[in-house]
């Protein structure tokens, strides 16, 4: 598989005032760009995601994280649309980030990588779109942190986005989510291999802390119902002590199946993700608050926006609950925007947008088909709007 990237020698200025140069943005594309360049869809990945939407991951070998959604004849139909997904700024899968060698130093950026925002992340993606000569995107789609990027695209570059689908997201990072992120960051800081952020110089990684951070995050992606259905209180074979064993003999780790699952998730995560990238991107999420950027008036963020929106939430998502999606929808309505809202009934929690949910698939397909008709694009094989 060819890994695609572009180097921009001039780099880019960040909101914090720093300049990153050169800038490299890694991305993957699927489908074919039309002669009019009017069929492009940008997919924005979630916090610990990457650009490998519908192709095998080069580190883990696992299928693309949205391969059930993106492809020929699928809801995001690559026989019809040209799909682009870029690894976010600050990431660790090819786009400039803390693991990138800093010009003139011979060392990676590491702990000196500057703070970034969603505006910076999207501005880096805009450079890729400009490289393809695309003046207006047909659509921008993203779930979770990808939804934050989607909203940033629609408000920062309103004239360049015809349709937008923010999924399982919010126009701001809640205090609860900031708190979870801080617990995860503290887990990384507490790892003996952290070395004050200079772990690369010691040729180690804070693997234990990063694994715990992933475990904390993973719990928030699931619902109680999903965890109960998948694991319940099931004990791992061979770990249950004899009935009359003293309390001191009881095992402290890995006894329950849910413990083993979280340990597995944490251990695998350290193979593909960098601790500094985790810190950088989690803080960019914490900074996100569209309303505060407009004097506390969320509707003002959409005042000049004529993008067609479809806001999607999931009933059991407690990380980005439906109430926040409804707030977003009301704000777009108050600004006179064009918006539809769908709550998908699911007991799978926040991660439902990545899983098999037929109602969600129909919503994505229907919205894109309807928007394509309004945009004057050719009809698809299953052109029924919601």
Secondary structure, DSSP 8 states (H G I E B T S, - for coil): ---EEEEETT-EE-TTS-EE-SEEEEEEEES---TTS--EEEEE--TT--S-SSS--TTT----TTTTTEETTSSEETTT-EEEEE--TT-SSSSSSTTSB-TTTSSB-GGG-----HHHHHHHHHHHHHHTT-SSEEEEEEETHHHHHHHHHHHHSGGGEEEEEEES--SB--HHHHHHHHHHHHHHHTSGGGGGGTTTTTT---HHHHHHHHHHHHHHHS-HHHHHHHTTT-B-TT----TT--GGGS--SS-BHHHHHHHHHHHHHTTT--HHHHHHHHHHHHH-BTTGGGTT-GGGGGTT---EEEEEEETT-SSS-HHHHHHHHHHHHHTT-EEEEEEE--SS-GGGGGS--HHHHHHHHHHHHHHHHHHT----TT----
